[in-house]
Amino acid sequence: MGSIVAENRKSLMLFSGRGFPELANQIGEVLGVAPTPTDSYEFANGEIFVRFKESVRGSDAFVVQSVTHGVNRWMMETLIMVDALKRGSAKRITVVLPFYPYARQDKKHRGREPISARLIADLLRTAGAHRILTVDLHTAQIQGFFDGPVDHLFAMDILARYVEERFAGRPMTVVAPDSGRVRVAERWTDRLGGCPLAFIHKTRDPAKPNQVVANRVVGDVEGRVCLIVDDMIDTGGTIYKASEILHEAGASDIAVAATHALLSDPATERLKNSRISEVVVTNTLPLPPEKRLDKLTVLSIAPLLARAIHEVFDDGSVTTLFGGLS
């Protein structure tokens, strides 16, 4: 006999970065797979060390990392984990980034600026990642930055189900906080049965990050529940000023639905003192106790990520999770 025939077996292994291990544990509970034990620590000068305590040879490896505050630290840890898996002979490496870092730097606004979102994709590919799985990219074009498959998940259904129950029977208008979010807002109006759409006309000084000047609302908002939709809340300046404009325009109630709760200072204080009655987010990023306001509702993204991981492992279709939405 001139060959050896081996049974073709697949093994799914889950790995968790230190950015938000609780989310990886939740994903593992849904999948029925515990994250692989890992030694991770830092040397005195800040260098990161990672070693997996079990063999990863031939595995279908899924690295879950929430790149939260201290972005560069957690991104570097992710790259080192991917490199360790590559050198440990993992068969395929999928990096699960619930929040894609540097996503707002997806193009050049002026000369001599980087396109950092592309750099992140290049770093992941160079480290050895074969695939990226992420949730609600700031712009869909980022998928094209990675030379390999990118599974772009959407949290809208999770958020929309809650919003429908919470505000059932009340007239609602979906509000885009700026012109760049209008396409996302249109998807929300379709999801919520064709309710009206409005948007805030605003200006932003590109030389001053996190500073927004909101001008006026365009659309039917008077006497209606206004739902501001966005992909992330960072310092909260955009939605705070949008809520003030909506209140002045006669909105009966103002709520916010967003996927990624970065909540950098002074976001918590702004939300607390705003006209907004409720902020609905997912747990793509960890929220420390001091940032958990009474008006903040956090929904779990773990079941969606677990289903997507299972589809990737089974060579199924991630797109069918959203009825063909892309």
C-alpha positions in Angstrom: 0.0 0.0 0.0 1.5 3.3 -1.1 -0.3 5.7 1.2 -1.7 6.2 4.7 -5.4 7.1 4.9 -6.4 9.1 8.0 -10.0 9.9 9.1 -10.7 13.6 8.4 -11.7 15.0 11.8 -12.3 18.6 12.8 -11.9 20.1 16.3 -13.2 23.5 17.4 -11.1 25.3 20.0 -12.0 28.6 21.6 -9.4 31.0 22.9 -10.0 34.1 25.0 -8.0 37.3 25.2 -7.9 39.2 28.5 -9.9 42.2 27.2 -13.2 40.7 28.1 -13.0 37.0 29.1 -16.6 37.0 30.4 -17.9 37.3 26.8 -15.7 34.4 25.6 -17.1 32.3 28.5 -20.7 33.2 27.5 -19.9 32.2 23.9 -18.4 28.9 25.1 -21.5 28.2 27.2 -23.7 28.4 24.1 -21.3 26.3 22.0 -20.6 23.8 24.8 -16.9 24.4 24.5 -14.8 26.0 27.3 -12.1 28.5 26.3 -8.7 26.8 26.2 -6.6 27.4 29.3 -3.9 30.0 28.6 -0.9 31.6 30.3 -1.0 35.3 29.5 1.0 37.9 31.4 3.3 40.9 30.9 6.9 41.4 31.6 8.1 44.4 33.7 8.6 46.5 30.5 5.1 45.7 29.2 5.9 43.0 26.7 3.1 40.4 26.5 3.6 36.7 26.7 1.1 34.0 25.7 1.2 30.2 25.8 -1.7 27.8 25.4 -1.7 24.9 27.9 -3.2 22.4 25.4 -2.1 21.2 21.9 -3.7 23.3 19.1 -2.3 21.2 16.2 -4.8 20.7 13.4 -7.6 22.7 15.3 -10.1 25.2 13.9 -9.1 28.0 16.3 -11.4 30.9 17.2 -9.7 33.8 19.1 -12.2 36.0 20.9 -10.9 39.4 21.9 -12.8 42.5 22.8 -10.5 45.4 22.0 -11.6 47.7 24.8 -9.9 50.7 26.5 -6.2 50.2 26.2 -6.8 49.4 22.5 -3.1 49.0 21.6 -2.4 46.6 24.4 -5.3 44.2 23.6 -4.6 44.4 19.8 -1.0 43.4 20.4 -2.1 40.5 22.6 -4.4 39.4 19.8 -1.6 39.4 17.3 0.6 37.4 19.7 -2.2 34.8 20.3 -2.6 34.4 16.5 1.2 34.0 16.1 1.3 31.4 18.9 -1.5 29.4 17.2 0.2 29.6 13.8 3.4 28.3 15.3 1.5 25.6 17.2 0.1 24.3 13.8 -3.5 25.3 14.1 -5.2 24.4 10.8 -7.3 27.5 10.6 -7.4 30.7 12.7 -10.4 32.9 13.0 -10.1 36.2 14.9 -13.4 37.1 16.5 -13.4 40.9 17.1 -16.8 42.0 18.4 -15.5 45.5 18.1 -13.1 46.2 15.2 -10.4 48.6 16.4 -9.4 51.8 14.5 -12.6 51.4 12.4 -13.2 55.1 12.2 -9.8 55.6 10.4 -11.0 53.9 7.2 -10.0 56.6 4.8 -7.9 59.7 4.4 -9.7 63.0 5.0 -6.6 65.0 4.3 -3.0 64.5 3.2 -0.4 62.7 5.3 -3.0 60.7 7.3 -3.0 56.9 7.8 -5.7 54.4 7.0 -5.3 52.6 10.3 -8.3 50.3 9.7 -6.4 48.8 6.8 -3.3 48.5 8.9 -5.1 46.4 11.5 -6.3 44.0 8.7 -2.7 43.8 7.4 -1.3 43.0 10.9 -3.9 40.3 11.5 -3.1 38.7 8.1 0.6 38.9 8.7 0.3 37.3 12.1 -1.5 34.3 10.6 -5.2 35.0 10.8 -7.2 33.2 8.0 -10.6 34.8 8.8 -12.1 37.7 10.7 -15.5 37.7 12.4 -16.8 41.0 13.6 -20.0 42.9 14.5 -21.3 46.2 13.0 -18.3 47.7 11.3 -18.2 51.5 11.2 -18.2 51.2 7.4 -18.8 48.1 5.3 -15.8 48.9 3.1 -13.4 47.7 5.9 -14.3 44.1 4.8 -12.2 44.7 1.7 -9.1 45.6 3.7 -8.6 42.0 4.8 -7.2 39.6 2.2 -9.4 36.7 3.3 -13.0 36.0 4.4 -14.7 38.5 6.7 -17.9 37.6 8.4 -19.7 40.9 9.1 -22.5 40.3 11.8 -25.3 42.7 12.6 -26.7 43.4 16.0 -29.8 45.1 14.7 -32.2 42.2 15.2 -31.1 41.8 18.9 -31.6 45.5 19.5 -34.8 45.8 17.5 -36.6 43.0 19.3 -36.0 44.8 22.6 -37.1 48.2 21.1 -40.3 46.7 19.7 -41.3 45.3 23.0 -40.2 48.3 25.0 -42.1 50.9 22.9 -45.0 48.8 21.5 -48.0 50.7 20.3 -46.3 54.1 20.3 -45.5 56.1 17.1 -41.8 56.0 16.4 -39.3 57.7 14.2 -35.8 56.3 13.6 -33.2 59.0 13.7 -29.8 59.0 12.1 -27.4 61.1 14.2 -25.7 62.3 11.0 -25.9 61.8 7.2 -23.3 59.0 7.3 -25.7 56.8 9.4 -28.7 57.3 7.1 -28.2 53.9 5.3 -28.1 52.1 8.7 -31.2 54.1 9.8 -33.0 53.0 6.6 -32.4 49.3 7.6 -33.9 50.1 11.0 -37.0 51.6 9.5 -37.5 48.5 7.3 -37.0 46.3 10.4 -39.5 48.2 12.4 -42.2 48.0 9.8 -41.6 51.1 7.8 -41.7 53.8 10.4 -40.6 57.4 9.5 -36.9 58.3 9.1 -35.3 61.5 10.3 -31.7 62.7 10.5 -29.6 65.3 12.2 -27.8 67.7 10.0 -24.5 68.4 11.7 -21.0 69.6 11.0 -17.7 68.3 12.4 -14.3 69.9 12.5 -11.9 67.2 11.2 -9.0 68.8 13.1 -10.9 68.4 16.4 -11.8 64.8 17.2 -14.9 64.0 19.3 -16.3 67.6 18.8 -19.6 67.9 17.0 -21.8 70.8 16.1 -25.4 69.7 15.6 -27.6 72.0 13.5 -31.2 70.8 13.0 -33.4 67.8 12.5 -34.8 66.9 9.2 -37.9 64.7 9.4 -41.2 64.1 11.3 -40.3 63.9 15.1 -43.0 66.0 16.9 -45.0 63.9 19.4 -43.2 60.7 18.5 -40.7 58.4 20.2 -37.4 59.1 18.5 -34.9 56.2 18.3 -31.3 57.4 17.6 -29.4 54.6 16.0 -25.6 54.3 15.7 -22.8 51.8 15.6 -20.9 53.1 18.6 -21.1 55.5 21.5 -17.7 56.9 22.4 -17.7 60.2 24.2 -21.5 60.6 23.6 -21.2 64.1 22.1 -23.1 63.1 18.9 -26.1 61.6 20.6 -26.2 64.1 23.4 -26.5 67.0 20.9 -28.9 65.1 18.8 -31.2 64.5 21.8 -31.2 68.2 22.5 -32.2 69.0 19.0 -34.9 66.3 19.0 -36.3 67.6 22.3 -36.5 71.1 21.0 -38.3 69.7 17.9 -41.0 68.2 20.1 -40.1 64.6 20.4 -42.2 62.9 23.1 -39.5 60.4 24.1 -35.9 59.8 23.1 -34.1 56.5 23.1 -30.7 55.3 21.7 -29.8 51.9 20.2 -26.1 51.3 19.5 -23.9 48.2 19.2 -20.7 49.2 20.8 -20.6 51.0 24.1 -17.1 52.5 24.3 -18.3 55.2 26.8 -15.1 57.1 27.0 -15.2 60.0 29.4 -17.3 62.1 29.6 -19.9 59.9 28.0 -21.4 58.5 31.2 -22.0 62.0 32.6 -23.4 63.3 29.3 -25.9 60.4 29.1 -26.9 60.8 32.7 -27.7 64.4 32.2 -29.3 64.1 28.8 -32.9 64.1 27.6 -32.5 60.4 26.6 -34.7 58.0 28.6 -33.0 54.8 27.7 -29.8 53.7 26.0 -29.8 50.1 24.6 -26.4 48.6 23.7 -24.8 45.1 23.4 -21.9 43.7 25.4 -19.4 43.6 22.5 -17.2 45.6 25.0 -17.0 45.3 28.8 -18.7 47.9 30.9 -17.3 48.5 34.4 -19.8 49.2 37.3 -19.1 52.9 37.3 -20.4 53.2 33.7 -23.6 51.2 34.2 -26.3 53.9 34.4 -29.9 53.2 35.4 -31.0 54.2 31.9 -28.5 51.8 30.2 -29.8 48.4 29.0 -27.1 45.9 27.9 -28.1 42.9 25.7 -25.9 39.9 25.1 -24.2 39.4 21.8 -22.9 36.0 22.8 -25.6 33.9 21.2 -25.2 35.6 17.8 -21.4 35.2 17.9 -21.7 31.5 19.0 -24.1 30.8 16.1 -21.8 32.5 13.6 -18.8 30.5 15.0 -20.7 27.3 14.6 -21.6 28.1 11.0 -18.0 28.9 10.2 -16.8 25.6 11.8 -19.5 23.6 10.0 -18.7 25.4 6.7 -22.3 26.7 6.7 -23.7 30.1 5.8 -23.3 33.0 8.1 -25.4 35.2 5.8 -28.5 33.1 6.5 -28.4 34.3 10.1 -29.6 37.7 8.8 -32.0 36.5 6.0 -29.4 37.3 3.3 -28.6 40.8 4.6 -25.1 41.9 3.7 
